[in-house]
Amino acid sequence: MTNTEPSKSPLRIAHVQLLPLLSGVQRVTLQELSSLDSNMYKRTLICQEAGPLTRTVSPLGVQCHFVPQLTRPISPLKDAVAFCQLWRLMRSGKFDIVHTHSSKTGVLGRLAAKLAGVPAIIHTVHGFAFPAEDSRIKRRLYATMEHVGGRCCDLVICLNQNDLEIAKKVGVKPSKLRVIPNGVDLAQFSPVSVEQRASIRKKLDLPLDEPIAVMVGRLWPQKDPLTFVEAAIKYLSRHAAGHFVLLGDGDLRSEIETLINQHGVSDRVHLLGWRDDVDQLLPAFDLFVLPSLWEGMPLAILEALACGLPCIVTDIPGNRDLVEDGEDGFLLPTNDATTLADHLTTLLCNESLRKSMGERARLKVVNEYDLAKRTQRVISLYEQILGR
């Protein structure tokens, strides 16, 4: 942490999120809020409603405010009400720094902070989704929103170079852009002993002597958990040994359950729901899968790599920045259950390959993605903008 003179009062900082979950995007906010010295920063979280994220940060002394009208879909009436509420919070909170996340919430938050006279406004891009939109009108609308958001802030943090280039194309000034990859707590996410691994599996009622693949993330279209389940079914049709675990919940859960039951693999594919102990569970698995359609820089991949798990992920920006094909995992096309099943076969049936890839995975994170170093870079940017 950067030392601040005792005579200076704590900086007032507000992070603006959409949902109070503890998935990847929200955990980046959790990392940043919990890493700030409470003697140097008066911390606030603004989001739609109470939830796992707010229940986690409140005991840390973070003040939470709720804006129920914040929603992901564009809704002119709700968006106008949400904007007014955000503006009032920015004015009354007298924040020195507002740090926004997510697409539409980020635009509303930046505009409200600008009009409220907040001295330092920062936005983190957790992956641009609009380039994949089928509708040309929607692509232009979202690009315009990002352009307006870029004009209203001092800095845009991108998690990968591809997103930085997209930000340039929508008109964000290059001088406002920085690439700061996500980081991971190397002590919290690390490999465990054989005995600890067996103990974790026993608590989860999972076999001790079979390979297990895990996916961590929200069960919604962007993460494409259906491709993971379809690949698991293909694998299980050819192999007797192997289990598959999903850690997360969401809109697609019932559809996933139906698919699992239709193919009679409920004893091999396990839905464990949201867990607040992912760091303790990850090292018990053999490999990690993330077949998402778009990403910024998935914290879930970093955490899996840190635990020494080889990763099978889609070949998209963000994912390909973290996983080197054939070295610490495999890359595959989106919506491709067949290729995923082939990669699952390669790794689940080859323990020595899993081990060597896992060792390279852990070493990469140690050398390149230390959370402490990332946090210091973000804090330094705060202080540079404020001239402190």
Secondary structure, 3 states (H helix, E strand, C coil): CCCCCCCCCCEEEEEECCCCCCCHHHHHHHHHHHHCCCCCEEEEEEECCCCHHHHHHHHHCCEEEECCCCCCCCCHHHHHHHHHHHHHHHHHHCCCEEEEECHHHHHHHHHHHHHCCCCEEEEEECCCCHHHCCCHHHHHHHHHHHHHHHHCCCEEEECCHHHHHHHHHCCCCHHHEEECCCCECCCCCCCCCHHHHHHHHHHCCCCCCCCEEEEECCCCHHHCHHHHHHHHHHHHCCCCCCEEEEEECCCCHHHHHHHHHHCCCCCCEEEEECCCCHHHHHHHCCEEEECCCCCCCCHHHHHHHHCCCCEEEECCCCHHHHCCECCCEEEECCCCHHHHHHHHHHHHCCHHHHHHHHHHHHHHHHHHCEHHHHHHHHHHHHHHHHCC
